């Protein structure tokens, strides 16, 4: 149990977090930005990747028997 000054600081921190000023305040905005960054979707397994290079590596490693999509051949 916290005593004295620690208790006061803990209560102030809890009150600030409850008011929406804590670390998790912009959590929803971060999730939206992260989802927006994942633009490439694998047609086989529906995994999402942020850039074509990662997408090509994923496709070569996870789906070697599948034909390469046209948009990945020039990457």
PQR file with spaces between the fields and no chain letter, atoms N, CA, C, O and H, PARSE charges and radii, in Angstrom:
ATOM       1  N    UNK     1       0.838   -1.181    0.000 -0.4000 1.5000
ATOM       2  CA   UNK     1       0.000    0.000    0.000 -0.0000 2.0000
ATOM       3  C    UNK     1       0.880    1.239    0.000  0.5500 1.7000
ATOM       4  O    UNK     1       1.885    1.311    0.707 -0.5500 1.4000
ATOM       5  N    UNK     2       0.489    2.189   -0.790 -0.4000 1.5000
ATOM       6  CA   UNK     2       1.232    3.442   -0.838 -0.0000 2.0000
ATOM       7  C    UNK     2       0.793    4.341    0.304  0.5500 1.7000
ATOM       8  O    UNK     2      -0.377    4.372    0.685 -0.5500 1.4000
ATOM       9  H    UNK     2      -0.327    2.130   -1.364  0.4000 1.0000
ATOM      10  N    UNK     3       1.759    5.069    0.836 -0.4000 1.5000
ATOM      11  CA   UNK     3       1.458    5.957    1.954 -0.0000 2.0000
ATOM      12  C    UNK     3       1.926    7.362    1.637  0.5500 1.7000
ATOM      13  O    UNK     3       2.839    7.564    0.837 -0.5500 1.4000
ATOM      14  H    UNK     3       2.710    5.043    0.526  0.4000 1.0000
ATOM      15  N    UNK     4       1.304    8.303    2.258 -0.4000 1.5000
ATOM      16  CA   UNK     4       1.766    9.686    2.189 -0.0000 2.0000
ATOM      17  C    UNK     4       1.783   10.249    0.777  0.5500 1.7000
ATOM      18  O    UNK     4       0.771   10.249    0.077 -0.5500 1.4000
ATOM      19  H    UNK     4       0.562    8.138    2.908  0.4000 1.0000
ATOM      20  N    UNK     5       2.964   10.733    0.371 -0.4000 1.5000
ATOM      21  CA   UNK     5       3.126   11.409   -0.911 -0.0000 2.0000
ATOM      22  C    UNK     5       2.815   10.461   -2.080  0.5500 1.7000
ATOM      23  O    UNK     5       2.223   10.881   -3.074 -0.5500 1.4000
ATOM      24  H    UNK     5       3.786   10.734    0.939  0.4000 1.0000
ATOM      25  N    UNK     6       3.209    9.194   -1.963 -0.4000 1.5000
ATOM      26  CA   UNK     6       2.926    8.232   -3.032 -0.0000 2.0000
ATOM      27  C    UNK     6       1.426    8.088   -3.258  0.5500 1.7000
ATOM      28  O    UNK     6       0.973    7.991   -4.399 -0.5500 1.4000
ATOM      29  H    UNK     6       3.690    8.853   -1.155  0.4000 1.0000
ATOM      30  N    UNK     7       0.668    8.073   -2.192 -0.4000 1.5000
ATOM      31  CA   UNK     7      -0.773    7.933   -2.286 -0.0000 2.0000
ATOM      32  C    UNK     7      -1.376    9.132   -2.993  0.5500 1.7000
ATOM      33  O    UNK     7      -2.249    8.980   -3.847 -0.5500 1.4000
ATOM      34  H    UNK     7       1.036    8.152   -1.265  0.4000 1.0000
ATOM      35  N    UNK     8      -0.923   10.306   -2.645 -0.4000 1.5000
ATOM      36  CA   UNK     8      -1.422   11.538   -3.279 -0.0000 2.0000
ATOM      37  C    UNK     8      -1.084   11.532   -4.763  0.5500 1.7000
ATOM      38  O    UNK     8      -1.926   11.869   -5.595 -0.5500 1.4000
ATOM      39  H    UNK     8      -0.214   10.430   -1.951  0.4000 1.0000
ATOM      40  N    UNK     9       0.146   11.148   -5.098 -0.4000 1.5000
ATOM      41  CA   UNK     9       0.550   11.104   -6.500 -0.0000 2.0000
ATOM      42  C    UNK     9      -0.258   10.062   -7.270  0.5500 1.7000
ATOM      43  O    UNK     9      -0.660   10.304   -8.408 -0.5500 1.4000
ATOM      44  H    UNK     9       0.830   10.874   -4.422  0.4000 1.0000
ATOM      45  N    UNK    10      -0.492    8.921   -6.662 -0.4000 1.5000
ATOM      46  CA   UNK    10      -1.255    7.860   -7.294 -0.0000 2.0000
ATOM      47  C    UNK    10      -2.694    8.296   -7.562  0.5500 1.7000
ATOM      48  O    UNK    10      -3.245    8.013   -8.625 -0.5500 1.4000
ATOM      49  H    UNK    10      -0.166    8.725   -5.738  0.4000 1.0000
ATOM      50  N    UNK    11      -3.287    8.974   -6.612 -0.4000 1.5000
ATOM      51  CA   UNK    11      -4.656    9.457   -6.777 -0.0000 2.0000
ATOM      52  C    UNK    11      -4.727   10.503   -7.884  0.5500 1.7000
ATOM      53  O    UNK    11      -5.662   10.508   -8.685 -0.5500 1.4000
ATOM      54  H    UNK    11      -2.839    9.204   -5.748  0.4000 1.0000
ATOM      55  N    UNK    12      -3.730   11.394   -7.922 -0.4000 1.5000
ATOM      56  CA   UNK    12      -3.714   12.428   -8.963 -0.0000 2.0000
ATOM      57  C    UNK    12      -3.549   11.789  -10.341  0.5500 1.7000
ATOM      58  O    UNK    12      -4.192   12.205  -11.304 -0.5500 1.4000
ATOM      59  H    UNK    12      -2.971   11.390   -7.271  0.4000 1.0000
ATOM      60  N    UNK    13      -2.695   10.790  -10.429 -0.4000 1.5000
ATOM      61  CA   UNK    13      -2.473   10.099  -11.695 -0.0000 2.0000
ATOM      62  C    UNK    13      -3.746    9.378  -12.142  0.5500 1.7000
ATOM      63  O    UNK    13      -4.094    9.412  -13.323 -0.5500 1.4000
ATOM      64  H    UNK    13      -2.172   10.452   -9.646  0.4000 1.0000
ATOM      65  N    UNK    14      -4.431    8.735  -11.221 -0.4000 1.5000
ATOM      66  CA   UNK    14      -5.668    8.028  -11.538 -0.0000 2.0000
ATOM      67  C    UNK    14      -6.747    9.001  -11.990  0.5500 1.7000
ATOM      68  O    UNK    14      -7.501    8.715  -12.921 -0.5500 1.4000
ATOM      69  H    UNK    14      -4.148    8.707  -10.262  0.4000 1.0000
ATOM      70  N    UNK    15      -6.817   10.140  -11.335 -0.4000 1.5000
ATOM      71  CA   UNK    15      -7.801   11.150  -11.706 -0.0000 2.0000
ATOM      72  C    UNK    15      -7.510   11.697  -13.107  0.5500 1.7000
ATOM      73  O    UNK    15      -8.429   11.913  -13.898 -0.5500 1.4000
ATOM      74  H    UNK    15      -6.205   10.373  -10.579  0.4000 1.0000
ATOM      75  N    UNK    16      -6.229   11.918  -13.407 -0.4000 1.5000
ATOM      76  CA   UNK    16      -5.818   12.421  -14.720 -0.0000 2.0000
ATOM      77  C    UNK    16      -6.139   11.394  -15.808  0.5500 1.7000
ATOM      78  O    UNK    16      -6.601   11.756  -16.890 -0.5500 1.4000
ATOM      79  H    UNK    16      -5.483   11.742  -12.765  0.4000 1.0000
ATOM      80  N    UNK    17      -5.897   10.136  -15.524 -0.4000 1.5000
ATOM      81  CA   UNK    17      -6.170    9.079  -16.485 -0.0000 2.0000
ATOM      82  C    UNK    17      -7.672    8.963  -16.728  0.5500 1.7000
ATOM      83  O    UNK    17      -8.104    8.760  -17.862 -0.5500 1.4000
ATOM      84  H    UNK    17      -5.521    9.842  -14.645  0.4000 1.0000
ATOM      85  N    UNK    18      -8.456    9.089  -15.683 -0.4000 1.5000
ATOM      86  CA   UNK    18      -9.906    9.017  -15.813 -0.0000 2.0000
ATOM      87  C    UNK    18     -10.455   10.182  -16.619  0.5500 1.7000
ATOM      88  O    UNK    18     -11.479   10.053  -17.290 -0.5500 1.4000
ATOM      89  H    UNK    18      -8.105    9.253  -14.761  0.4000 1.0000
ATOM      90  N    UNK    19      -9.778   11.311  -16.553 -0.4000 1.5000
ATOM      91  CA   UNK    19     -10.221   12.484  -17.304 -0.0000 2.0000
ATOM      92  C    UNK    19      -9.815   12.400  -18.769  0.5500 1.7000
ATOM      93  O    UNK    19     -10.210   13.254  -19.563 -0.5500 1.4000
ATOM      94  H    UNK    19      -8.946   11.416  -16.008  0.4000 1.0000
ATOM      95  N    UNK    20      -9.032   11.386  -19.145 -0.4000 1.5000
ATOM      96  CA   UNK    20      -8.649   11.229  -20.538 -0.0000 2.0000
ATOM      97  C    UNK    20      -7.335   11.879  -20.887  0.5500 1.7000
ATOM      98  O    UNK    20      -7.033   12.046  -22.069 -0.5500 1.4000
ATOM      99  H    UNK    20      -8.711   10.693  -18.500  0.4000 1.0000
ATOM     100  N    UNK    21      -6.554   12.247  -19.917 -0.4000 1.5000
ATOM     101  CA   UNK    21      -5.289   12.918  -20.181 -0.0000 2.0000
ATOM     102  C    UNK    21      -4.101   11.971  -20.030  0.5500 1.7000
ATOM     103  O    UNK    21      -2.953   12.388  -20.181 -0.5500 1.4000
ATOM     104  H    UNK    21      -6.799   12.111  -18.957  0.4000 1.0000
ATOM     105  N    UNK    22      -4.371   10.695  -19.731 -0.4000 1.5000
ATOM     106  CA   UNK    22      -3.302    9.722  -19.507 -0.0000 2.0000
ATOM     107  C    UNK    22      -2.707    9.222  -20.805  0.5500 1.7000
ATOM     108  O    UNK    22      -2.967    9.784  -21.869 -0.5500 1.4000
ATOM     109  H    UNK    22      -5.303   10.357  -19.608  0.4000 1.0000
ATOM     110  N    UNK    23      -1.916    8.178  -20.727 -0.4000 1.5000
ATOM     111  CA   UNK    23      -1.218    7.645  -21.882 -0.0000 2.0000
ATOM     112  C    UNK    23      -2.173    7.053  -22.914  0.5500 1.7000
ATOM     113  O    UNK    23      -1.877    7.118  -24.107 -0.5500 1.4000
ATOM     114  H    UNK    23      -1.705    7.722  -19.862  0.4000 1.0000
ATOM     115  N    UNK    24      -3.279    6.491  -22.516 -0.4000 1.5000
ATOM     116  CA   UNK    24      -4.190    5.831  -23.438 -0.0000 2.0000
ATOM     117  C    UNK    24      -5.185    6.748  -24.107  0.5500 1.7000
ATOM     118  O    UNK    24      -6.137    6.273  -24.726 -0.5500 1.4000
ATOM     119  H    UNK    24      -3.519    6.438  -21.547  0.4000 1.0000
ATOM     120  N    UNK    25      -4.992    8.042  -24.002 -0.4000 1.5000
ATOM     121  CA   UNK    25      -5.962    9.010  -24.525 -0.0000 2.0000
ATOM     122  C    UNK    25      -6.138    8.886  -26.032  0.5500 1.7000
ATOM     123  O    UNK    25      -7.272    8.885  -26.511 -0.5500 1.4000
ATOM     124  H    UNK    25      -4.218    8.428  -23.499  0.4000 1.0000
ATOM     125  N    UNK    26      -5.068    8.784  -26.784 -0.4000 1.5000
ATOM     126  CA   UNK    26      -5.150    8.754  -28.239 -0.0000 2.0000
ATOM     127  C    UNK    26      -5.064    7.339  -28.783  0.5500 1.7000
ATOM     128  O    UNK    26      -4.620    7.139  -29.913 -0.5500 1.4000
ATOM     129  H    UNK    26      -4.147    8.785  -26.395  0.4000 1.0000
ATOM     130  N    UNK    27      -5.476    6.368  -28.008 -0.4000 1.5000
ATOM     131  CA   UNK    27      -5.362    4.976  -28.405 -0.0000 2.0000
ATOM     132  C    UNK    27      -6.147    4.686  -29.684  0.5500 1.7000
ATOM     133  O    UNK    27      -5.656    3.982  -30.566 -0.5500 1.4000
ATOM     134  H    UNK    27      -5.836    6.530  -27.090  0.4000 1.0000
ATOM     135  N    UNK    28      -7.339    5.217  -29.785 -0.4000 1.5000
ATOM     136  CA   UNK    28      -8.163    4.967  -30.957 -0.0000 2.0000
ATOM     137  C    UNK    28      -7.558    5.605  -32.198  0.5500 1.7000
ATOM     138  O    UNK    28      -7.639    5.036  -33.286 -0.5500 1.4000
ATOM     139  H    UNK    28      -7.738    5.789  -29.068  0.4000 1.0000
ATOM     140  N    UNK    29      -6.961    6.764  -32.053 -0.4000 1.5000
ATOM     141  CA   UNK    29      -6.323    7.424  -33.188 -0.0000 2.0000
ATOM     142  C    UNK    29      -5.121    6.628  -33.666  0.5500 1.7000
ATOM     143  O    UNK    29      -4.878    6.548  -34.871 -0.5500 1.4000
ATOM     144  H    UNK    29      -6.896    7.227  -31.169  0.4000 1.0000
ATOM     145  N    UNK    30      -4.365    6.039  -32.751 -0.4000 1.5000
ATOM     146  CA   UNK    30      -3.201    5.238  -33.123 -0.0000 2.0000
ATOM     147  C    UNK    30      -3.635    3.986  -33.875  0.5500 1.7000
ATOM     148  O    UNK    30      -2.984    3.578  -34.836 -0.5500 1.4000
ATOM     149  H    UNK    30      -4.562    6.104  -31.773  0.4000 1.0000
ATOM     150  N    UNK    31      -4.724    3.380  -33.441 -0.4000 1.5000
ATOM     151  CA   UNK    31      -5.214    2.183  -34.109 -0.0000 2.0000
ATOM     152  C    UNK    31      -5.672    2.502  -35.523  0.5500 1.7000
ATOM     153  O    UNK    31      -5.435    1.720  -36.444 -0.5500 1.4000
ATOM     154  H    UNK    31      -5.254    3.711  -32.660  0.4000 1.0000
ATOM     155  N    UNK    32      -6.326    3.644  -35.704 -0.4000 1.5000
ATOM     156  CA   UNK    32      -6.772    4.041  -37.037 -0.0000 2.0000
ATOM     157  C    UNK    32      -5.586    4.304  -37.955  0.5500 1.7000
ATOM     158  O    UNK    32      -5.601    3.907  -39.120 -0.5500 1.4000
ATOM     159  H    UNK    32      -6.519    4.279  -34.956  0.4000 1.0000
ATOM     160  N    UNK    33      -4.568    4.966  -37.440 -0.4000 1.5000
ATOM     161  CA   UNK    33      -3.379    5.260  -38.240 -0.0000 2.0000
ATOM     162  C    UNK    33      -2.636    3.974  -38.602  0.5500 1.7000
ATOM     163  O    UNK    33      -2.143    3.836  -39.721 -0.5500 1.4000
ATOM     164  H    UNK    33      -4.556    5.289  -36.494  0.4000 1.0000
ATOM     165  N    UNK    34      -2.556    3.049  -37.675 -0.4000 1.5000
ATOM     166  CA   UNK    34      -1.878    1.785  -37.946 -0.0000 2.0000
ATOM     167  C    UNK    34      -2.637    0.979  -38.991  0.5500 1.7000
ATOM     168  O    UNK    34      -2.028    0.367  -39.868 -0.5500 1.4000
ATOM     169  H    UNK    34      -2.957    3.161  -36.766  0.4000 1.0000
ATOM     170  N    UNK    35      -3.949    0.977  -38.903 -0.4000 1.5000
ATOM     171  CA   UNK    35      -4.752    0.252  -39.878 -0.0000 2.0000
ATOM     172  C    UNK    35      -4.650    0.894  -41.264  0.5500 1.7000
ATOM     173  O    UNK    35      -4.660    0.193  -42.276 -0.5500 1.4000
ATOM     174  H    UNK    35      -4.444    1.474  -38.191  0.4000 1.0000
ATOM     175  N    UNK    36      -4.555    2.203  -41.308 -0.4000 1.5000
ATOM     176  CA   UNK    36      -4.438    2.903  -42.579 -0.0000 2.0000
ATOM     177  C    UNK    36      -3.091    2.609  -43.241  0.5500 1.7000
ATOM     178  O    UNK    36      -3.002    2.594  -44.469 -0.5500 1.4000
ATOM     179  H    UNK    36      -4.548    2.772  -40.486  0.4000 1.0000
ATOM     180  N    UNK    37      -2.055    2.377  -42.456 -0.4000 1.5000
ATOM     181  CA   UNK    37      -0.715    2.115  -42.989 -0.0000 2.0000
ATOM     182  C    UNK    37      -0.626    0.735  -43.626  0.5500 1.7000
ATOM     183  O    UNK    37       0.238    0.516  -44.476 -0.5500 1.4000
ATOM     184  H    UNK    37      -2.127    2.389  -41.459  0.4000 1.0000
ATOM     185  N    UNK    38      -1.487   -0.200  -43.245 -0.4000 1.5000
ATOM     186  CA   UNK    38      -1.467   -1.548  -43.804 -0.0000 2.0000
ATOM     187  C    UNK    38      -2.306   -1.575  -45.081  0.5500 1.7000
ATOM     188  O    UNK    38      -3.498   -1.878  -45.046 -0.5500 1.4000
ATOM     189  H    UNK    38      -2.188   -0.022  -42.554  0.4000 1.0000
ATOM     190  N    UNK    39      -1.673   -1.256  -46.201 -0.4000 1.5000
ATOM     191  CA   UNK    39      -2.415   -1.080  -47.440 -0.0000 2.0000
ATOM     192  C    UNK    39      -2.427   -2.306  -48.341  0.5500 1.7000
ATOM     193  O    UNK    39      -3.351   -2.462  -49.140 -0.5500 1.4000
ATOM     194  H    UNK    39      -0.704   -1.010  -46.230  0.4000 1.0000
ATOM     195  N    UNK    40      -1.431   -3.182  -48.238 -0.4000 1.5000
ATOM     196  CA   UNK    40      -1.345   -4.340  -49.120 -0.0000 2.0000
ATOM     197  C    UNK    40      -1.923   -5.562  -48.428  0.5500 1.7000
ATOM     198  O    UNK    40      -1.556   -5.877  -47.296 -0.5500 1.4000
ATOM     199  H    UNK    40      -0.681   -3.055  -47.589  0.4000 1.0000
ATOM     200  N    UNK    41      -2.837   -6.254  -49.118 -0.4000 1.5000
ATOM     201  CA   UNK    41      -3.499   -7.425  -48.554 -0.0000 2.0000
ATOM     202  C    UNK    41      -3.170   -8.639  -49.415  0.5500 1.7000
ATOM     203  O    UNK    41      -3.338   -8.614  -50.634 -0.5500 1.4000
ATOM     204  H    UNK    41      -3.136   -5.998  -50.037  0.4000 1.0000
ATOM     205  N    UNK    42      -2.703   -9.691  -48.771 -0.4000 1.5000
ATOM     206  CA   UNK    42      -2.370  -10.935  -49.462 -0.0000 2.0000
ATOM     207  C    UNK    42      -3.671  -11.584  -49.946  0.5500 1.7000
ATOM     208  O    UNK    42      -4.590  -11.780  -49.151 -0.5500 1.4000
ATOM     209  H    UNK    42      -2.566   -9.712  -47.780  0.4000 1.0000
ATOM     210  N    UNK    43      -3.761  -11.916  -51.232 -0.4000 1.5000
ATOM     211  CA   UNK    43      -4.997  -12.524  -51.738 -0.0000 2.0000
ATOM     212  C    UNK    43      -5.213  -13.961  -51.253  0.5500 1.7000
ATOM     213  O    UNK    43      -6.336  -14.462  -51.304 -0.5500 1.4000
ATOM     214  H    UNK    43      -3.015  -11.756  -51.878  0.4000 1.0000
ATOM     215  N    UNK    44      -4.164  -14.624  -50.789 -0.4000 1.5000
ATOM     216  CA   UNK    44      -4.280  -16.008  -50.357 -0.0000 2.0000
ATOM     217  C    UNK    44      -4.735  -16.107  -48.901  0.5500 1.7000
ATOM     218  O    UNK    44      -5.723  -16.775  -48.595 -0.5500 1.4000
ATOM     219  H    UNK    44      -3.251  -14.216  -50.747  0.4000 1.0000
ATOM     220  N    UNK    45      -3.995  -15.427  -47.997 -0.4000 1.5000
ATOM     221  CA   UNK    45      -4.289  -15.569  -46.565 -0.0000 2.0000
ATOM     222  C    UNK    45      -4.886  -14.315  -45.932  0.5500 1.7000
ATOM     223  O    UNK    45      -5.204  -14.316  -44.743 -0.5500 1.4000
ATOM     224  H    UNK    45      -3.193  -14.884  -48.246  0.4000 1.0000
ATOM     225  N    UNK    46      -5.039  -13.261  -46.704 -0.4000 1.5000
ATOM     226  CA   UNK    46      -5.640  -11.992  -46.245 -0.0000 2.0000
ATOM     227  C    UNK    46      -4.809  -11.269  -45.190  0.5500 1.7000
ATOM     228  O    UNK    46      -5.336  -10.431  -44.459 -0.5500 1.4000
ATOM     229  H    UNK    46      -4.780  -13.261  -47.670  0.4000 1.0000
ATOM     230  N    UNK    47      -3.513  -11.583  -45.102 -0.4000 1.5000
ATOM     231  CA   UNK    47      -2.625  -10.864  -44.184 -0.0000 2.0000
ATOM     232  C    UNK    47      -2.357   -9.479  -44.763  0.5500 1.7000
ATOM     233  O    UNK    47      -2.318   -9.310  -45.982 -0.5500 1.4000
ATOM     234  H    UNK    47      -3.084  -12.264  -45.696  0.4000 1.0000
ATOM     235  N    UNK    48      -2.174   -8.492  -43.895 -0.4000 1.5000
ATOM     236  CA   UNK    48      -1.950   -7.118  -44.328 -0.0000 2.0000
ATOM     237  C    UNK    48      -0.501   -6.729  -44.114  0.5500 1.7000
ATOM     238  O    UNK    48       0.088   -7.044  -43.081 -0.5500 1.4000
ATOM     239  H    UNK    48      -2.206   -8.630  -42.905  0.4000 1.0000
ATOM     240  N    UNK    49       0.079   -6.036  -45.102 -0.4000 1.5000
ATOM     241  CA   UNK    49       1.461   -5.588  -45.036 -0.0000 2.0000
ATOM     242  C    UNK    49       1.545   -4.096  -45.348  0.5500 1.7000
ATOM     243  O    UNK    49       0.706   -3.573  -46.082 -0.5500 1.4000
ATOM     244  H    UNK    49      -0.399   -5.780  -45.942  0.4000 1.0000
ATOM     245  N    UNK    50       2.559   -3.396  -44.794 -0.4000 1.5000
ATOM     246  CA   UNK    50       2.658   -1.953  -44.984 -0.0000 2.0000
ATOM     247  C    UNK    50       3.276   -1.524  -46.315  0.5500 1.7000
ATOM     248  O    UNK    50       2.973   -0.434  -46.799 -0.5500 1.4000
ATOM     249  H    UNK    50       3.240   -3.821  -44.198  0.4000 1.0000
ATOM     250  N    UNK    51       4.138   -2.352  -46.921 -0.4000 1.5000
ATOM     251  CA   UNK    51       4.786   -1.922  -48.161 -0.0000 2.0000
ATOM     252  C    UNK    51       4.949   -3.102  -49.115  0.5500 1.7000
ATOM     253  O    UNK    51       4.855   -4.256  -48.695 -0.5500 1.4000
ATOM     254  H    UNK    51       4.384   -3.238  -46.527  0.4000 1.0000
ATOM     255  N    UNK    52       5.191   -2.821  -50.394 -0.4000 1.5000
ATOM     256  CA   UNK    52       5.274   -3.897  -51.383 -0.0000 2.0000
ATOM     257  C    UNK    52       6.465   -4.834  -51.175  0.5500 1.7000
ATOM     258  O    UNK    52       6.376   -6.019  -51.498 -0.5500 1.4000
ATOM     259  H    UNK    52       5.267   -1.883  -50.735  0.4000 1.0000
ATOM     260  N    UNK    53       7.568   -4.325  -50.645 -0.4000 1.5000
ATOM     261  CA   UNK    53       8.741   -5.170  -50.411 -0.0000 2.0000
ATOM     262  C    UNK    53       8.420   -6.258  -49.389  0.5500 1.7000
ATOM     263  O    UNK    53       8.743   -7.427  -49.600 -0.5500 1.4000
ATOM     264  H    UNK    53       7.640   -3.363  -50.382  0.4000 1.0000
ATOM     265  N    UNK    54       7.790   -5.875  -48.289 -0.4000 1.5000
ATOM     266  CA   UNK    54       7.391   -6.831  -47.259 -0.0000 2.0000
ATOM     267  C    UNK    54       6.356   -7.808  -47.814  0.5500 1.7000
ATOM     268  O    UNK    54       6.380   -8.999  -47.506 -0.5500 1.4000
ATOM     269  H    UNK    54       7.529   -4.926  -48.117  0.4000 1.0000
ATOM     270  N    UNK    55       5.457   -7.287  -48.629 -0.4000 1.5000
ATOM     271  CA   UNK    55       4.429   -8.116  -49.240 -0.0000 2.0000
ATOM     272  C    UNK    55       5.060   -9.183  -50.132  0.5500 1.7000
ATOM     273  O    UNK    55       4.646  -10.342  -50.105 -0.5500 1.4000
ATOM     274  H    UNK    55       5.438   -6.319  -48.879  0.4000 1.0000
ATOM     275  N    UNK    56       6.053   -8.796  -50.917 -0.4000 1.5000
ATOM     276  CA   UNK    56       6.722   -9.743  -51.810 -0.0000 2.0000
ATOM     277  C    UNK    56       7.463  -10.813  -50.998  0.5500 1.7000
ATOM     278  O    UNK    56       7.396  -11.997  -51.328 -0.5500 1.4000
ATOM     279  H    UNK    56       6.390   -7.855  -50.939  0.4000 1.0000
ATOM     280  N    UNK    57       8.162  -10.402  -49.945 -0.4000 1.5000
ATOM     281  CA   UNK    57       8.858  -11.365  -49.092 -0.0000 2.0000
ATOM     282  C    UNK    57       7.868  -12.349  -48.463  0.5500 1.7000
ATOM     283  O    UNK    57       8.121  -13.553  -48.415 -0.5500 1.4000
ATOM     284  H    UNK    57       8.216   -9.440  -49.677  0.4000 1.0000
ATOM     285  N    UNK    58       6.751  -11.826  -47.987 -0.4000 1.5000
ATOM     286  CA   UNK    58       5.716  -12.668  -47.400 -0.0000 2.0000
ATOM     287  C    UNK    58       5.227  -13.687  -48.417  0.5500 1.7000
ATOM     288  O    UNK    58       5.111  -14.875  -48.119 -0.5500 1.4000
ATOM     289  H    UNK    58       6.546  -10.848  -48.026  0.4000 1.0000
ATOM     290  N    UNK    59       4.943  -13.205  -49.619 -0.4000 1.5000
ATOM     291  CA   UNK    59       4.383  -14.088  -50.639 -0.0000 2.0000
ATOM     292  C    UNK    59       5.372  -15.178  -51.037  0.5500 1.7000
ATOM     293  O    UNK    59       4.985  -16.333  -51.215 -0.5500 1.4000
ATOM     294  H    UNK    59       5.037  -12.240  -49.861  0.4000 1.0000
ATOM     295  N    UNK    60       6.653  -14.814  -51.178 -0.4000 1.5000
ATOM     296  CA   UNK    60       7.679  -15.797  -51.547 -0.0000 2.0000
ATOM     297  C    UNK    60       7.875  -16.845  -50.449  0.5500 1.7000
ATOM     298  O    UNK    60       8.096  -18.018  -50.751 -0.5500 1.4000
ATOM     299  H    UNK    60       6.968  -13.876  -51.034  0.4000 1.0000
ATOM     300  N    UNK    61       7.797  -16.438  -49.185 -0.4000 1.5000
ATOM     301  CA   UNK    61       8.037  -17.355  -48.077 -0.0000 2.0000
ATOM     302  C    UNK    61       6.816  -18.198  -47.703  0.5500 1.7000
ATOM     303  O    UNK    61       6.942  -19.392  -47.431 -0.5500 1.4000
ATOM     304  H    UNK    61       7.617  -15.485  -48.940  0.4000 1.0000
ATOM     305  N    UNK    62       5.655  -17.583  -47.689 -0.4000 1.5000
ATOM     306  CA   UNK    62       4.458  -18.277  -47.207 -0.0000 2.0000
ATOM     307  C    UNK    62       3.684  -19.004  -48.299  0.5500 1.7000
ATOM     308  O    UNK    62       3.001  -19.990  -48.020 -0.5500 1.4000
ATOM     309  H    UNK    62       5.553  -16.613  -47.909  0.4000 1.0000
ATOM     310  N    UNK    63       3.782  -18.529  -49.537 -0.4000 1.5000
ATOM     311  CA   UNK    63       3.000  -19.113  -50.624 -0.0000 2.0000
ATOM     312  C    UNK    63       3.889  -19.387  -51.845  0.5500 1.7000
ATOM     313  O    UNK    63       3.648  -18.828  -52.915 -0.5500 1.4000
ATOM     314  H    UNK    63       4.336  -17.728  -49.763  0.4000 1.0000
ATOM     315  N    UNK    64       4.910  -20.237  -51.700 -0.4000 1.5000
ATOM     316  CA   UNK    64       5.846  -20.441  -52.816 -0.0000 2.0000
ATOM     317  C    UNK    64       5.234  -21.133  -54.028  0.5500 1.7000
ATOM     318  O    UNK    64       5.722  -20.955  -55.145 -0.5500 1.4000
ATOM     319  H    UNK    64       5.106  -20.691  -50.831  0.4000 1.0000
ATOM     320  N    UNK    65       4.185  -21.913  -53.836 -0.4000 1.5000
ATOM     321  CA   UNK    65       3.576  -22.640  -54.949 -0.0000 2.0000
ATOM     322  C    UNK    65       2.545  -21.814  -55.706  0.5500 1.7000
ATOM     323  O    UNK    65       2.167  -22.164  -56.824 -0.5500 1.4000
ATOM     324  H    UNK    65       3.788  -22.058  -52.929  0.4000 1.0000
ATOM     325  N    UNK    66       2.095  -20.738  -55.114 -0.4000 1.5000
ATOM     326  CA   UNK    66       1.099  -19.876  -55.749 -0.0000 2.0000
ATOM     327  C    UNK    66       1.773  -18.975  -56.784  0.5500 1.7000
ATOM     328  O    UNK    66       2.927  -18.590  -56.600 -0.5500 1.4000
ATOM     329  H    UNK    66       2.401  -20.453  -54.206  0.4000 1.0000
ATOM     330  N    UNK    67       1.080  -18.637  -57.858 -0.4000 1.5000
ATOM     331  CA   UNK    67       1.665  -17.704  -58.829 -0.0000 2.0000
ATOM     332  C    UNK    67       1.771  -16.295  -58.239  0.5500 1.7000
ATOM     333  O    UNK    67       0.875  -15.846  -57.523 -0.5500 1.4000
ATOM     334  H    UNK    67       0.142  -18.950  -58.008  0.4000 1.0000
ATOM     335  N    UNK    68       2.864  -15.609  -58.542 -0.4000 1.5000
ATOM     336  CA   UNK    68       3.110  -14.263  -58.016 -0.0000 2.0000
ATOM     337  C    UNK    68       2.115  -13.267  -58.626  0.5500 1.7000
ATOM     338  O    UNK    68       1.925  -13.264  -59.842 -0.5500 1.4000
ATOM     339  H    UNK    68       3.592  -15.974  -59.123  0.4000 1.0000
ATOM     340  N    UNK    69       1.482  -12.430  -57.811 -0.4000 1.5000
ATOM     341  CA   UNK    69       0.586  -11.407  -58.369 -0.0000 2.0000
ATOM     342  C    UNK    69       1.341  -10.454  -59.291  0.5500 1.7000
ATOM     343  O    UNK    69       2.539  -10.226  -59.124 -0.5500 1.4000
ATOM     344  H    UNK    69       1.636  -12.433  -56.823  0.4000 1.0000
ATOM     345  N    UNK    70       0.638   -9.915  -60.243 -0.4000 1.5000
ATOM     346  CA   UNK    70       1.242   -9.038  -61.257 -0.0000 2.0000
ATOM     347  C    UNK    70       1.893   -7.799  -60.639  0.5500 1.7000
ATOM     348  O    UNK    70       2.955   -7.372  -61.093 -0.5500 1.4000
ATOM     349  H    UNK    70      -0.336  -10.099  -60.378  0.4000 1.0000
ATOM     350  N    UNK    71       1.282   -7.227  -59.625 -0.4000 1.5000
ATOM     351  CA   UNK    71       1.817   -6.002  -59.041 -0.0000 2.0000
ATOM     352  C    UNK    71       3.104   -6.240  -58.234  0.5500 1.7000
ATOM     353  O    UNK    71       3.793   -5.278  -57.895 -0.5500 1.4000
ATOM     354  H    UNK    71       0.419   -7.573  -59.257  0.4000 1.0000
ATOM     355  N    UNK    72       3.440   -7.494  -57.922 -0.4000 1.5000
ATOM     356  CA   UNK    72       4.658   -7.789  -57.164 -0.0000 2.0000
ATOM     357  C    UNK    72       5.827   -8.193  -58.047  0.5500 1.7000
ATOM     358  O    UNK    72       6.960   -8.254  -57.569 -0.5500 1.4000
ATOM     359  H    UNK    72       2.880   -8.276  -58.198  0.4000 1.0000
ATOM     360  N    UNK    73       5.589   -8.467  -59.299 -0.4000 1.5000
ATOM     361  CA   UNK    73       6.667   -8.935  -60.173 -0.0000 2.0000
ATOM     362  C    UNK    73       7.724   -7.876  -60.437  0.5500 1.7000
ATOM     363  O    UNK    73       8.890   -8.217  -60.638 -0.5500 1.4000
ATOM     364  H    UNK    73       4.669   -8.418  -59.688  0.4000 1.0000
ATOM     365  N    UNK    74       7.356   -6.613  -60.444 -0.4000 1.5000
ATOM     366  CA   UNK    74       8.328   -5.548  -60.737 -0.0000 2.0000
ATOM     367  C    UNK    74       8.968   -4.964  -59.489  0.5500 1.7000
ATOM     368  O    UNK    74       9.810   -4.073  -59.601 -0.5500 1.4000
ATOM     369  H    UNK    74       6.409   -6.336  -60.281  0.4000 1.0000
ATOM     370  N    UNK    75       8.596   -5.436  -58.295 -0.4000 1.5000
ATOM     371  CA   UNK    75       9.159   -4.909  -57.045 -0.0000 2.0000
ATOM     372  C    UNK    75      10.506   -5.533  -56.783  0.5500 1.7000
ATOM     373  O    UNK    75      11.146   -5.222  -55.778 -0.5500 1.4000
ATOM     374  H    UNK    75       7.912   -6.160  -58.204  0.4000 1.0000
